[in-house]
Amino acid sequence: MRLALGSDHAGFELKETLAAYLRESGHEVIDIGTRSTAPVDYPDYAEALARAILDGGAARGVLLCGSGVGASVAANKIPGIRAGLCHDTYSARQGVEHDDMNILVIGARVVGAELARELVRAFVGARFSGEERHRRRLEKIKALEARYRSS
């Protein structure tokens, strides 16, 4: 799978760890940045990662910041993005299966490297179920995006 990875300064080191893990696991990684621990703003990387997915350059993405909350909020402002902040493998898998989550958000100051690898493994291994109830709910989310897009 082709995956985009992005982080702010707080998530830089874990992003590098996850990029290496994904490459070793046979995935193609698009590194959106940041490239160091110098302070940067997470909305810039959330937008760049979302753009990579929406433009078709990546199938899904992994986004990191300190807690994961800010990056998740920023990514979810972009229509077509379904980002989920996950701290457990059930949510990382179920978010894809039921909600067609396309960005896994991880708090680098909350989750250690081993759990982060497990979260990524669950996320990339999951597939959207396509069940009618889940498709119906996604259509309602799209309607919300359209309704509030110009607000």
Protein Blocks (a to p, Z undefined) as FASTA:
>chain_A
ZZdddddfklmmmmmmmmmmmmmnopacddebjfbfbdcdfklmmmmmmmmmmnopafbd
cdddfkommmmmmmmmpghiacdddfbfklmmmmmmmnopabdcddfklbcfklmmmmmm
mmmmpccekiaklmmmmmmmmmmmmmmmmZZ
